[in-house]
Amino acid sequence: MLPLPSFEWLSPTTLDEVLLALADRPSETMLLAGGTDVVPNLKYGVHAPARIIGLRKVAELRTFDQATDGSFVIGAGVTLDRIATDSRVRARLPALAEAARSVASPQIRQMGTLGGNLCLDTRCGYYNQTEFWRGALGGCIKTGGPLCHVVPQGKRCVAAFSADTPLALLAYEATLDLVSTRGARSVTVASFFAGDGLANTVRARDEVLVRVRIPAPPPGMHSAYRKVRFRRAIDFPLLSIAAAAVLDAAGSVADLRVIVGALGALPRPIRGLTPPPGPLSLEAIDTIAATAAAQCHPLPSLDAPAWRRDIVAPTVRRILSELTASIA
């Protein structure tokens, strides 16, 4: 059994206390909500903070409201299980409910949080190992070493994004509220991810992700999420896809979004999607699937990158066919 390293533990009860403590020594401090990803990485020696701030007692991070206009405000500390089982989310934001439900196991979903899933560290076969294992190779860029072992003579970290909920939040055009003692700011989910395996998000070390704001889905929106993995239980995705289609009054597709994840350092919307005239036909779905496959190039740091690319088109076809069935 791998032991935890030594660190100072802080357990504030208000957001102001969190911000003050974090501002004191941000470079030496980590935040911990559910701990389902951070704790294993601490045991592996991937992280070695001098201090950890526990967030479970901060009630301000557990807001969960739906406004009269249909928009949602979900605190970063809300558990994935609560999101997956909430009747309002299941009815209005089915892709988010399914993405939350697909994370790991029921026990982990009852601990893991939405904010933790958004801030999930990138993963790599050379990085997510014990300190002893990594030391045999001399470390890597992500652990302070000179190069990336995935790419020959690599000078840039190519660790991959593997979270589930951000794809659905991208499809819903959600925004995130970040707060520090320096002030508050809001960023879109699309701009939150930096596309760098070393520093995957734009969250500063002294900032706290406080809440997620999801606008009311427009009338006629249908959405879905699909995750491909080796096992149907505790596994990170080999491929993840969120899709959202907005239908006009005549039943034609007015807007279409397809987000692909688990293939690189950040989730990526498929570019150049032109809504087909009329409903989603089989021919239109095939064209969209081919467009998605042409834009997807899995990182070499991933298991079976060629196979992952091969399953993009059939998975896109499957999820769009599910959308078509739900529309009917």
Backbone bond lengths (Angstrom), bond angles and torsions (degrees), N, CA, C in turn:
res aa  C-N    CA-C-N  psi(-1)  N-CA   C-N-CA  omega(-1)  CA-C   N-CA-C  phi
1 M - - - 1.469 - - 1.524 109.09 -
2 L 1.325 116.76 131.44 1.460 121.21 -179.46 1.524 110.06 -82.71
3 P 1.321 118.62 128.61 1.469 120.62 -179.70 1.523 111.49 -82.95
4 L 1.321 115.41 158.39 1.457 120.50 172.11 1.525 109.90 -77.01
5 P 1.327 118.21 148.31 1.459 119.80 174.30 1.530 110.24 -74.49
6 S 1.292 116.94 171.34 1.464 121.39 177.33 1.528 109.73 -82.91
7 F 1.329 116.00 139.75 1.464 121.00 176.66 1.522 108.23 -160.53
8 E 1.319 114.88 161.88 1.461 121.24 174.65 1.524 108.33 -84.44
9 W 1.333 116.21 133.21 1.467 121.20 -177.13 1.522 110.15 -108.31
10 L 1.327 116.83 126.92 1.448 122.36 175.92 1.523 108.47 -117.76
11 S 1.320 117.14 139.12 1.463 121.32 -178.09 1.521 110.27 -132.43
12 P 1.339 118.10 71.12 1.464 121.17 -178.69 1.529 111.35 -69.12
13 T 1.318 115.44 161.64 1.463 120.94 -178.82 1.525 113.27 -113.30
14 T 1.333 117.40 -7.69 1.464 120.69 178.16 1.522 109.55 -130.19
15 L 1.321 115.41 157.80 1.463 120.40 178.80 1.524 110.96 -64.42
16 D 1.331 117.68 -38.54 1.466 120.21 178.60 1.527 111.31 -59.64
17 E 1.322 116.53 -39.85 1.463 119.67 178.37 1.533 110.63 -64.99
18 V 1.320 116.34 -38.92 1.463 120.08 177.61 1.523 110.80 -61.65
19 L 1.325 116.04 -46.53 1.464 120.03 -176.66 1.520 111.86 -64.87
20 L 1.331 117.16 -40.79 1.464 120.40 179.04 1.526 111.19 -65.28
21 A 1.315 116.51 -43.30 1.459 119.77 179.29 1.524 111.34 -66.01
22 L 1.323 116.82 -39.17 1.458 120.88 -178.67 1.526 111.33 -69.78
23 A 1.330 116.77 -35.59 1.464 120.66 -179.59 1.519 112.29 -69.15
24 D 1.327 116.90 -20.91 1.462 120.62 -176.85 1.525 111.45 -66.02
25 R 1.341 116.73 -51.98 1.465 120.77 -179.34 1.533 109.34 -142.51
26 P 1.319 117.94 69.13 1.466 119.67 -173.35 1.523 113.92 -61.50
27 S 1.319 118.23 -35.17 1.456 120.31 -177.33 1.523 112.90 -71.54
28 E 1.347 116.94 -16.09 1.463 120.90 -178.79 1.527 112.26 -106.90
29 T 1.334 116.63 5.95 1.461 120.52 -169.36 1.517 111.08 -122.54
30 M 1.329 116.18 142.21 1.463 122.36 172.83 1.520 109.23 -120.11
31 L 1.335 115.62 151.20 1.452 122.20 172.86 1.524 108.90 -97.26
32 L 1.321 115.88 144.10 1.465 120.21 178.89 1.524 108.59 -137.09
33 A 1.321 116.25 122.32 1.467 121.14 177.29 1.524 108.40 -102.92
34 G 1.346 117.32 -90.00 1.460 119.39 176.01 1.515 112.99 -78.67
35 G 1.336 116.09 -30.57 1.459 121.10 177.57 1.516 114.78 79.94
36 T 1.332 118.85 7.44 1.458 120.38 -174.45 1.525 112.71 -68.47
37 D 1.323 118.01 -23.39 1.459 121.06 175.82 1.523 111.31 -107.02
38 V 1.329 117.12 -37.61 1.457 120.83 -177.08 1.522 111.93 -65.99
39 V 1.322 117.56 -44.11 1.470 120.40 -176.23 1.525 111.96 -61.34
40 P 1.351 120.36 -48.45 1.463 118.44 175.61 1.524 113.05 -58.18
41 N 1.337 117.59 -38.51 1.459 119.82 179.06 1.527 112.05 -68.25
42 L 1.328 117.00 -32.31 1.460 119.80 173.91 1.532 110.13 -63.99
43 K 1.323 116.69 -42.18 1.465 120.14 179.80 1.525 111.71 -66.32
44 Y 1.313 116.57 -32.99 1.465 120.58 177.51 1.530 112.42 -76.72
45 G 1.320 116.79 -9.12 1.449 119.67 -176.78 1.511 113.38 77.08
46 V 1.327 116.54 12.93 1.463 120.12 176.34 1.518 110.37 -66.07
47 H 1.337 116.57 -39.68 1.454 122.48 175.62 1.536 108.67 -114.04
48 A 1.312 116.04 143.15 1.464 120.27 177.27 1.528 109.62 -141.06
49 P 1.343 117.51 64.02 1.475 120.04 -177.54 1.520 111.35 -75.80
50 A 1.316 114.59 151.80 1.465 119.12 174.84 1.521 110.52 -76.38
51 R 1.344 116.57 -29.11 1.465 121.19 -178.55 1.526 109.52 -137.14
52 I 1.321 115.13 148.45 1.469 121.32 172.19 1.519 108.06 -128.83
53 I 1.329 115.13 131.91 1.464 121.02 177.66 1.518 108.54 -103.72
54 G 1.322 116.67 115.41 1.449 121.24 176.61 1.520 111.02 -80.27
55 L 1.321 117.13 137.26 1.472 121.95 -173.65 1.523 113.72 -108.86
56 R 1.325 117.98 -0.15 1.461 119.55 -170.92 1.522 113.68 -66.65
57 K 1.326 118.25 -23.39 1.456 120.71 -178.40 1.527 113.49 -90.65
58 V 1.321 117.40 1.08 1.467 121.18 -175.99 1.528 109.19 -90.75
59 A 1.335 116.17 100.76 1.466 121.34 -175.00 1.523 112.06 -64.61
60 E 1.338 117.89 -28.45 1.470 120.98 -178.43 1.526 112.51 -62.94
61 L 1.325 117.02 -18.84 1.455 120.45 -179.33 1.522 112.36 -90.06
62 R 1.324 117.48 0.21 1.467 120.07 -176.12 1.528 112.65 -115.18
63 T 1.328 117.50 25.12 1.469 120.42 175.80 1.528 109.70 -66.11
64 F 1.331 115.31 146.74 1.466 120.13 179.52 1.521 106.78 -152.27
65 D 1.327 116.36 94.10 1.463 120.90 -173.42 1.519 111.08 -129.74
66 Q 1.318 114.92 146.45 1.451 121.81 169.50 1.512 108.11 -119.75
67 A 1.341 116.08 121.24 1.457 121.36 -177.55 1.530 110.63 -76.27
68 T 1.309 115.27 167.85 1.463 119.79 -179.34 1.527 112.44 -64.37
69 D 1.343 116.86 -23.10 1.468 119.61 178.41 1.524 112.32 -83.42
70 G 1.345 117.01 -0.16 1.460 120.92 177.76 1.509 115.26 95.08
71 S 1.339 117.44 -4.63 1.467 120.17 178.47 1.528 110.17 -76.95
72 F 1.321 115.61 159.27 1.458 121.82 -178.60 1.522 110.22 -118.85
73 V 1.341 115.61 145.20 1.463 122.56 168.87 1.526 106.11 -125.63
74 I 1.327 115.43 113.95 1.465 120.79 -175.65 1.516 109.09 -120.10
75 G 1.312 116.52 122.19 1.450 121.01 179.94 1.514 112.00 -66.22
76 A 1.338 115.19 150.22 1.464 120.08 -178.69 1.518 112.23 -64.45
77 G 1.341 117.04 -21.70 1.454 120.70 -178.76 1.516 114.45 -90.56
78 V 1.330 117.99 2.78 1.463 121.14 177.58 1.528 108.78 -70.81
79 T 1.325 116.87 134.69 1.462 119.85 -176.22 1.516 111.49 -73.13
80 L 1.322 115.06 154.53 1.461 121.00 177.20 1.520 111.25 -63.71
81 D 1.328 116.93 -34.00 1.459 119.97 178.70 1.527 111.03 -63.94
82 R 1.319 117.16 -41.16 1.465 119.97 -179.71 1.523 110.27 -64.48
83 I 1.327 116.85 -39.20 1.465 120.45 178.73 1.522 110.58 -67.37
84 A 1.330 116.47 -42.81 1.464 120.88 -176.82 1.518 112.66 -65.88
85 T 1.323 116.98 -29.13 1.469 120.24 -174.47 1.520 113.63 -104.19
86 D 1.325 118.89 -5.16 1.456 121.27 -178.36 1.529 110.27 -69.86
87 S 1.312 117.05 127.31 1.466 120.99 -175.33 1.526 112.17 -64.78
88 R 1.332 117.49 -33.72 1.464 120.56 179.56 1.526 110.66 -67.54
89 V 1.327 116.76 -42.73 1.463 120.54 179.26 1.524 109.95 -66.99
90 R 1.317 117.34 -42.32 1.454 120.41 -179.35 1.526 111.17 -62.50
91 A 1.333 116.65 -34.27 1.462 120.22 -178.05 1.522 112.59 -80.14
92 R 1.348 117.20 -42.40 1.467 121.38 -173.52 1.520 113.80 -98.18
93 L 1.333 117.21 -29.36 1.464 121.67 -175.72 1.533 109.72 -129.94
94 P 1.318 117.72 62.04 1.475 119.47 -173.46 1.523 114.09 -61.53
95 A 1.329 117.96 -31.72 1.468 119.09 178.92 1.520 110.80 -65.26
96 L 1.335 117.47 -38.51 1.461 120.59 178.41 1.520 110.84 -68.91
97 A 1.323 117.48 -41.43 1.461 120.38 178.44 1.524 110.83 -61.24
98 E 1.334 116.44 -42.80 1.466 119.84 -179.66 1.525 111.49 -70.06
99 A 1.334 117.38 -37.77 1.463 120.15 177.77 1.521 110.98 -63.08
100 A 1.336 116.99 -43.09 1.465 120.36 177.96 1.519 110.57 -66.03
101 R 1.325 117.47 -39.24 1.456 121.46 -178.61 1.521 112.20 -68.36
102 S 1.335 117.21 -23.87 1.461 120.36 -176.14 1.526 112.97 -84.82
103 V 1.318 117.57 -6.25 1.468 120.00 -178.99 1.528 110.04 -74.68
104 A 1.313 116.77 120.19 1.460 124.30 168.44 1.526 113.67 46.84
105 S 1.349 116.10 -126.56 1.469 122.48 -173.98 1.521 110.08 -120.10
106 P 1.354 118.16 167.16 1.467 119.28 178.13 1.524 113.52 -56.28
107 Q 1.320 117.12 -38.90 1.468 119.23 -179.58 1.524 111.49 -64.27
108 I 1.334 116.10 -41.73 1.463 119.61 -179.34 1.522 110.35 -69.88
109 R 1.341 117.61 -37.85 1.469 119.80 178.82 1.528 111.80 -65.26
110 Q 1.322 117.41 -27.26 1.463 120.03 177.75 1.526 111.99 -76.58
111 M 1.325 117.01 -14.65 1.462 121.98 176.49 1.530 111.67 -104.56
112 G 1.316 116.52 -44.09 1.461 121.06 -176.11 1.515 112.04 -66.25
113 T 1.329 116.31 149.57 1.461 121.88 -174.92 1.522 111.50 -118.33
114 L 1.322 115.02 162.79 1.463 120.46 176.96 1.524 110.68 -62.19
115 G 1.334 116.97 -44.10 1.457 120.09 179.10 1.512 111.95 -63.50
116 G 1.320 116.86 -39.26 1.451 120.17 178.08 1.512 111.99 -64.40
117 N 1.336 117.41 -37.96 1.453 120.57 178.47 1.520 111.25 -67.93
118 L 1.328 116.91 -37.66 1.462 120.34 176.94 1.526 111.87 -66.45
119 C 1.325 116.69 -34.36 1.469 121.35 -176.99 1.528 111.99 -97.12
120 L 1.320 117.56 12.77 1.458 121.44 -178.05 1.526 110.66 -55.94
121 D 1.318 115.58 132.15 1.456 120.45 -179.55 1.527 110.27 -68.68
122 T 1.322 115.91 151.64 1.464 120.02 175.20 1.529 109.81 -67.94
123 R 1.334 115.48 159.72 1.459 120.68 -173.96 1.528 110.83 -125.69
124 C 1.343 114.87 152.99 1.459 120.52 178.46 1.525 108.23 -158.63
125 G 1.333 116.66 146.91 1.449 121.17 179.82 1.512 114.11 -64.29
126 Y 1.332 117.55 -20.66 1.458 121.56 177.96 1.527 112.30 -94.02
127 Y 1.330 116.10 -13.34 1.466 121.10 -174.66 1.522 111.58 -101.68
128 N 1.308 117.24 -46.67 1.473 121.84 -177.10 1.518 110.44 -84.20
129 Q 1.322 114.36 65.09 1.451 123.82 178.71 1.529 108.33 -137.30
130 T 1.319 116.24 171.93 1.464 119.26 178.53 1.525 110.18 -67.98
131 E 1.308 115.03 160.10 1.462 120.42 178.96 1.528 111.03 -60.57
132 F 1.330 116.56 -37.58 1.464 121.03 178.34 1.524 110.58 -62.63
133 W 1.356 116.45 -44.99 1.467 121.31 -179.69 1.518 110.49 -62.35
134 R 1.337 116.82 -47.34 1.470 119.92 -179.17 1.520 111.36 -64.36
135 G 1.338 116.14 -36.65 1.461 119.41 -178.11 1.511 113.31 -62.87
136 A 1.338 117.15 -27.50 1.460 120.06 179.05 1.521 112.14 -64.42
137 L 1.346 116.12 -24.99 1.466 120.78 179.00 1.522 112.50 -99.22
138 G 1.324 116.86 -2.74 1.452 119.61 -178.26 1.509 114.12 81.85
139 G 1.353 116.80 18.99 1.461 119.78 178.81 1.520 111.62 78.25
140 C 1.330 114.84 -178.78 1.463 121.00 178.60 1.528 108.05 -141.08
141 I 1.308 116.54 -179.37 1.465 120.38 -177.83 1.522 110.71 -57.66
142 K 1.330 117.30 -41.00 1.463 121.00 -176.04 1.533 111.84 -68.93
143 T 1.332 117.65 -21.03 1.465 120.82 177.83 1.530 111.44 -112.34
144 G 1.333 116.17 23.95 1.463 120.11 175.14 1.512 115.21 89.23
145 G 1.334 117.28 6.96 1.453 120.83 179.12 1.517 112.01 -81.27
146 P 1.348 117.43 179.56 1.468 120.51 -173.47 1.520 114.99 -84.73
147 L 1.354 118.39 -21.77 1.464 117.97 -175.27 1.521 111.63 -153.14
148 C 1.333 114.39 169.56 1.463 122.19 176.48 1.526 108.24 -92.42
149 H 1.324 116.79 127.54 1.461 120.34 -177.81 1.522 112.65 -79.52
150 V 1.314 117.26 -12.80 1.463 120.47 -178.57 1.521 110.48 -74.63
151 V 1.328 115.81 -45.57 1.455 122.05 -177.77 1.528 108.25 -103.74
152 P 1.320 119.53 126.55 1.468 120.42 179.60 1.526 111.56 -54.09
153 Q 1.326 115.09 126.41 1.468 121.64 -177.69 1.533 112.04 57.34
154 G 1.341 115.46 29.52 1.464 119.70 -177.10 1.515 112.40 -67.37
155 K 1.308 116.46 132.90 1.458 122.59 179.18 1.524 112.13 -110.82
156 R 1.349 116.76 5.37 1.456 121.42 -178.84 1.523 108.53 -134.27
157 C 1.333 116.19 135.78 1.458 120.51 -178.63 1.532 110.20 -70.55
158 V 1.335 115.93 132.40 1.464 120.18 179.50 1.529 110.75 -117.68
159 A 1.334 117.61 27.83 1.470 120.18 173.99 1.528 108.85 -59.69
160 A 1.332 116.50 148.16 1.463 120.93 -167.32 1.524 113.28 -107.64
161 F 1.310 114.74 148.79 1.457 125.09 174.03 1.532 109.17 -72.65
162 S 1.345 117.13 139.02 1.473 118.60 -177.81 1.525 113.17 -142.42
163 A 1.332 118.74 15.31 1.465 121.27 -179.26 1.530 110.14 -79.32
164 D 1.325 115.82 159.55 1.465 121.50 -177.10 1.529 113.66 -100.57
165 T 1.332 116.82 -51.99 1.470 119.76 -170.69 1.528 114.65 -64.11
166 P 1.350 120.94 -30.50 1.465 118.48 -178.55 1.517 114.18 -58.18
167 L 1.335 118.07 -30.40 1.467 119.05 -179.53 1.521 111.28 -64.50
168 A 1.335 115.82 -44.90 1.459 119.14 178.10 1.527 110.92 -64.69
169 L 1.332 116.33 -40.55 1.464 120.06 179.88 1.527 110.95 -65.20
170 L 1.324 117.55 -33.36 1.464 120.62 174.30 1.524 110.80 -65.15
171 A 1.325 116.28 -42.31 1.466 119.91 179.62 1.523 111.15 -63.02
172 Y 1.341 117.55 -31.86 1.464 122.09 179.99 1.535 112.63 -91.09
173 E 1.333 117.32 1.93 1.478 123.08 178.32 1.526 111.33 57.01
174 A 1.319 115.64 48.41 1.465 121.60 -179.51 1.522 110.86 -77.00
175 T 1.327 115.08 160.46 1.461 122.15 174.37 1.532 109.27 -123.68
176 L 1.322 115.38 156.55 1.456 122.22 -176.75 1.520 109.89 -119.42
177 D 1.339 116.96 139.00 1.461 122.49 176.91 1.517 109.24 -101.37
178 L 1.338 115.86 120.22 1.462 123.03 177.56 1.521 108.81 -112.02
179 V 1.346 116.66 138.07 1.459 121.19 -175.85 1.525 109.31 -133.81
180 S 1.335 115.84 141.98 1.463 122.82 171.80 1.520 107.57 -145.65
181 T 1.308 116.95 178.53 1.466 119.52 176.58 1.524 110.85 -67.72
182 R 1.319 117.48 -15.32 1.466 121.38 177.98 1.517 112.18 -81.84
183 G 1.340 116.88 -13.66 1.454 120.63 -179.13 1.511 111.55 137.72
184 A 1.335 115.56 -169.95 1.465 121.76 -177.80 1.523 109.72 -121.99
185 R 1.305 115.57 153.01 1.464 120.58 175.14 1.522 108.62 -150.96
186 S 1.323 115.29 157.08 1.455 121.99 176.59 1.521 108.87 -119.69
187 V 1.317 116.18 137.59 1.466 121.58 177.40 1.520 108.29 -131.62
188 T 1.295 116.51 151.67 1.455 119.86 174.32 1.524 108.93 -73.58
189 V 1.311 115.99 156.93 1.463 118.91 176.09 1.523 109.78 -61.30
190 A 1.323 117.08 -35.49 1.465 120.84 -179.74 1.521 111.73 -61.53
191 S 1.340 117.51 -37.28 1.464 120.48 -178.46 1.527 112.59 -91.21
192 F 1.339 117.44 -5.48 1.461 120.75 -179.45 1.526 111.31 -71.63
193 F 1.334 116.84 -32.75 1.454 120.86 -177.02 1.525 110.54 -92.54
194 A 1.342 114.67 132.54 1.458 120.87 -171.47 1.521 113.18 -92.53
195 G 1.332 118.71 -13.79 1.451 119.91 -179.72 1.514 113.69 72.42
196 D 1.319 117.40 24.28 1.462 123.20 179.40 1.526 107.77 -124.72
197 G 1.321 117.21 122.03 1.453 119.82 -179.04 1.513 113.43 -60.73
198 L 1.326 117.69 -24.84 1.457 121.79 -178.60 1.521 111.70 -78.08
199 A 1.311 117.42 -46.09 1.469 122.95 178.81 1.517 106.75 -132.05
200 N 1.318 116.33 94.70 1.463 121.46 -165.35 1.518 114.82 -80.91
201 T 1.333 118.59 -17.83 1.456 120.85 -179.12 1.523 110.41 -128.31
202 V 1.330 115.50 166.83 1.467 120.83 179.57 1.527 111.45 -90.38
203 R 1.332 117.98 3.47 1.466 120.29 178.02 1.520 109.76 -64.50
204 A 1.342 115.68 124.08 1.461 120.44 177.42 1.527 109.92 -73.21
205 R 1.323 116.63 160.05 1.460 120.36 -175.87 1.522 112.77 -64.11
206 D 1.333 117.24 -23.02 1.474 119.53 -179.55 1.522 112.46 -99.96
207 E 1.344 117.55 10.48 1.462 121.18 -179.02 1.523 111.26 -102.13
208 V 1.330 114.47 151.84 1.458 122.29 175.22 1.526 107.92 -119.44
209 L 1.320 116.41 130.67 1.461 120.64 170.97 1.524 107.38 -76.53
210 V 1.334 116.54 115.77 1.461 120.83 -170.93 1.523 111.86 -97.81
211 R 1.323 117.56 -44.40 1.466 118.92 -175.04 1.527 110.81 -156.03
212 V 1.321 113.77 163.41 1.461 122.59 176.34 1.519 107.90 -117.43
213 R 1.320 116.50 131.84 1.468 121.91 178.50 1.533 108.52 -111.69
214 I 1.320 115.19 122.81 1.462 120.70 -177.97 1.529 108.17 -117.90
215 P 1.329 118.05 116.32 1.472 118.88 179.42 1.516 111.32 -64.09
216 A 1.313 115.11 156.57 1.463 119.81 179.07 1.526 109.81 -59.87
217 P 1.318 117.61 129.37 1.465 119.16 177.26 1.524 109.68 -59.22
218 P 1.328 117.76 135.21 1.460 119.35 -179.82 1.526 111.11 -65.96
219 P 1.319 117.26 155.86 1.466 119.61 176.35 1.528 110.28 -55.56
220 G 1.300 115.63 137.70 1.453 119.25 178.40 1.510 114.87 85.41
221 M 1.338 118.82 8.41 1.467 119.98 178.59 1.532 110.41 -84.18
222 H 1.319 115.65 133.47 1.453 123.13 173.68 1.525 106.92 -125.74
223 S 1.318 117.77 136.28 1.462 120.18 -175.28 1.516 110.29 -142.22
224 A 1.330 115.01 157.77 1.465 120.71 -179.34 1.518 108.88 -156.07
225 Y 1.335 115.12 161.78 1.462 121.92 177.97 1.519 108.50 -137.48
226 R 1.311 116.43 139.61 1.466 120.77 177.74 1.524 109.38 -136.28
227 K 1.321 115.02 137.21 1.468 122.21 -178.54 1.519 108.99 -125.08
228 V 1.323 116.74 128.00 1.459 122.35 177.08 1.526 107.71 -104.17
229 R 1.327 116.83 129.85 1.462 121.34 -179.64 1.510 109.57 -151.50
230 F 1.329 116.14 164.17 1.460 120.17 179.82 1.519 111.21 -65.27
231 R 1.329 116.40 -41.88 1.460 121.02 180.00 1.522 108.64 -121.38
232 R 1.311 117.12 157.20 1.459 120.88 -179.45 1.530 111.59 -89.60
233 A 1.323 116.81 17.16 1.467 119.45 -178.61 1.518 109.75 -122.02
234 I 1.319 116.73 -112.34 1.462 120.21 -170.43 1.526 109.94 -88.41
235 D 1.311 117.11 83.90 1.454 121.11 178.86 1.525 110.23 -146.57
236 F 1.322 114.49 146.59 1.454 119.87 171.10 1.533 108.37 -77.35
237 P 1.323 117.69 158.24 1.467 119.12 -175.84 1.523 113.00 -72.94
238 L 1.318 115.51 144.28 1.457 121.35 165.75 1.522 109.91 -84.94
239 L 1.321 114.59 -28.27 1.462 122.53 175.69 1.519 107.05 -158.40
240 S 1.308 117.47 137.50 1.458 121.45 175.55 1.517 108.94 -134.37
241 I 1.328 115.51 141.30 1.463 120.81 -177.01 1.522 109.54 -140.80
242 A 1.319 115.75 131.65 1.460 122.23 170.28 1.526 107.75 -115.75
243 A 1.318 116.05 140.96 1.465 120.67 179.38 1.517 109.42 -137.26
244 A 1.327 115.54 143.97 1.462 121.56 177.04 1.518 108.77 -140.98
245 A 1.317 116.58 131.35 1.458 122.12 177.96 1.526 108.50 -125.93
246 V 1.321 115.89 134.90 1.460 121.81 177.18 1.525 108.22 -109.91
247 L 1.321 115.58 124.79 1.454 121.00 -179.33 1.532 110.14 -102.65
248 D 1.329 115.19 142.13 1.458 119.03 175.33 1.530 109.60 -84.87
249 A 1.319 115.56 -176.72 1.471 119.91 -175.61 1.520 112.73 -62.55
250 A 1.338 116.93 -25.61 1.462 120.46 -179.55 1.525 112.71 -87.55
251 G 1.348 116.99 -1.79 1.456 120.35 -179.98 1.511 114.33 88.87
252 S 1.348 116.93 5.30 1.460 120.49 177.29 1.530 110.16 -84.38
253 V 1.320 116.54 154.76 1.463 121.10 -179.42 1.528 109.04 -78.69
254 A 1.342 115.96 113.67 1.462 120.56 179.25 1.525 112.41 -90.98
255 D 1.341 117.27 -26.75 1.463 121.22 179.97 1.519 107.96 -152.06
256 L 1.326 115.88 143.70 1.458 120.56 -178.68 1.523 109.11 -142.27
257 R 1.339 115.99 130.83 1.464 121.39 178.80 1.522 108.94 -130.84
258 V 1.314 116.27 132.54 1.464 122.55 175.38 1.524 107.31 -129.74
259 I 1.328 116.97 122.46 1.459 123.17 -178.09 1.528 107.82 -115.07
260 V 1.327 116.77 131.20 1.461 121.84 -178.94 1.524 109.34 -115.96
261 G 1.330 116.68 135.86 1.455 121.04 179.98 1.516 112.03 -134.36
262 A 1.333 115.69 174.53 1.472 125.72 177.81 1.518 112.91 72.84
263 L 1.324 117.87 14.94 1.455 120.54 179.22 1.525 112.95 -114.57
264 G 1.337 116.99 -9.83 1.458 120.86 -177.79 1.515 110.49 -156.47
265 A 1.331 115.99 -158.91 1.459 120.66 -175.49 1.519 113.37 -81.51
266 L 1.331 118.64 -6.82 1.454 121.34 179.08 1.522 109.30 -158.30
267 P 1.344 117.33 158.67 1.473 119.85 175.57 1.526 109.63 -71.72
268 R 1.330 115.93 141.82 1.469 119.79 -174.71 1.525 111.57 -126.33
269 P 1.335 116.95 126.70 1.471 119.05 170.08 1.526 110.07 -69.39
270 I 1.301 116.95 142.10 1.458 120.76 174.57 1.524 107.91 -73.51
271 R 1.312 116.19 127.06 1.462 121.35 -174.98 1.532 111.14 -87.60
272 G 1.321 113.90 155.43 1.459 119.60 172.13 1.509 115.34 72.79
273 L 1.329 117.43 22.43 1.460 119.51 178.11 1.526 109.48 -79.83
274 T 1.298 116.57 117.09 1.459 121.97 176.67 1.515 108.61 -103.05
275 P 1.334 117.97 119.10 1.470 119.13 179.92 1.523 110.43 -53.97
276 P 1.313 117.66 129.84 1.462 120.01 -179.75 1.522 110.67 -69.09
277 P 1.319 118.01 152.04 1.467 119.09 174.70 1.522 110.13 -66.45
278 G 1.304 115.65 132.74 1.452 119.36 -179.16 1.517 111.40 81.03
279 P 1.311 118.05 -160.79 1.461 122.46 -178.97 1.532 111.65 -74.07
280 L 1.324 115.96 175.88 1.464 121.24 177.99 1.528 109.32 -77.16
281 S 1.305 116.20 101.37 1.455 120.75 178.75 1.527 109.40 -86.37
282 L 1.333 116.26 168.33 1.461 120.28 177.79 1.524 110.81 -61.74
283 E 1.333 116.91 -38.38 1.461 120.60 179.24 1.523 110.63 -65.16
284 A 1.341 116.95 -42.04 1.461 120.16 179.08 1.521 111.02 -65.16
285 I 1.324 116.27 -40.02 1.465 120.40 178.84 1.519 110.64 -63.42
286 D 1.326 117.81 -41.43 1.460 120.86 178.32 1.531 111.09 -62.40
287 T 1.323 116.63 -40.12 1.467 120.62 179.26 1.521 110.89 -65.06
288 I 1.332 116.82 -43.52 1.467 121.25 179.09 1.525 110.39 -64.13
289 A 1.326 117.33 -41.50 1.462 121.30 179.41 1.520 111.22 -63.06
290 A 1.319 117.28 -40.69 1.463 120.78 178.43 1.524 111.14 -66.78
291 T 1.326 116.41 -38.82 1.470 120.23 177.12 1.517 110.91 -62.07
292 A 1.335 116.62 -43.09 1.462 120.78 179.67 1.525 110.72 -63.67
293 A 1.316 117.66 -45.46 1.471 120.77 -178.82 1.522 111.41 -62.05
294 A 1.331 116.60 -36.86 1.470 119.94 -178.78 1.520 112.10 -67.27
295 Q 1.339 116.90 -25.52 1.463 120.30 -177.79 1.523 113.65 -94.28
296 C 1.313 118.79 -5.48 1.461 122.12 -174.29 1.528 110.70 -101.51
297 H 1.328 115.45 123.10 1.459 122.29 -179.87 1.528 108.17 -133.67
298 P 1.333 118.21 89.87 1.464 120.96 -176.21 1.525 112.39 -58.20
299 L 1.321 115.60 143.66 1.449 121.15 178.21 1.527 110.64 -65.67
300 P 1.335 117.35 147.71 1.474 119.77 178.15 1.523 112.99 -69.84
301 S 1.324 117.98 -10.39 1.462 120.80 178.41 1.520 112.07 -75.49
302 L 1.337 117.86 -9.26 1.452 122.42 -175.44 1.521 111.33 -90.88
303 D 1.339 115.21 156.31 1.456 119.84 171.14 1.527 109.11 -68.07
304 A 1.312 116.44 136.26 1.474 123.53 173.87 1.527 113.13 48.13
305 P 1.345 118.74 57.55 1.464 119.56 -177.40 1.529 113.72 -60.96
306 A 1.337 117.72 -37.27 1.462 119.48 -179.80 1.524 110.84 -66.22
307 W 1.329 116.34 -40.62 1.466 119.89 178.60 1.517 110.66 -65.15
308 R 1.336 116.92 -39.75 1.470 119.54 178.27 1.522 110.60 -59.21
309 R 1.312 116.49 -42.08 1.461 119.12 179.74 1.526 110.62 -65.95
310 D 1.334 116.17 -37.29 1.466 119.96 -179.16 1.528 112.40 -64.62
311 I 1.339 117.41 -29.22 1.465 118.36 -176.18 1.526 112.70 -91.65
312 V 1.336 118.28 0.05 1.468 119.78 179.01 1.523 110.56 -61.68
313 A 1.326 117.23 -53.00 1.467 120.09 -176.00 1.529 112.35 -61.02
314 P 1.349 120.10 -50.26 1.472 118.09 179.43 1.520 113.62 -63.53
315 T 1.336 117.09 -31.90 1.467 118.97 179.59 1.529 110.81 -71.85
316 V 1.324 116.52 -39.38 1.467 119.67 175.61 1.529 109.79 -62.71
317 R 1.331 116.86 -43.34 1.469 119.11 177.67 1.527 111.04 -59.79
318 R 1.314 116.07 -40.50 1.465 119.76 -177.56 1.522 111.08 -66.21
319 I 1.338 117.01 -45.46 1.459 118.71 -176.41 1.526 110.97 -70.23
320 L 1.329 117.90 -35.42 1.470 119.97 177.67 1.524 110.88 -71.52
321 S 1.314 117.53 -32.41 1.462 120.16 175.04 1.534 110.52 -66.46
322 E 1.345 116.05 -37.00 1.461 119.45 175.76 1.519 110.54 -64.15
323 L 1.331 116.48 -41.34 1.470 119.22 177.22 1.511 110.33 -60.74
324 T 1.333 116.84 -44.27 1.458 120.69 180.00 1.526 111.21 -59.87
325 A 1.335 115.17 -40.70 1.476 118.81 179.25 1.513 111.60 -66.09
326 S 1.354 117.17 -38.18 1.470 119.50 179.58 1.528 111.46 -69.50
327 I 1.334 115.42 -31.57 1.466 118.94 178.66 1.528 109.90 -68.71
328 A 1.330 115.25 -40.56 1.457 119.76 179.70 1.519 111.12 -66.69
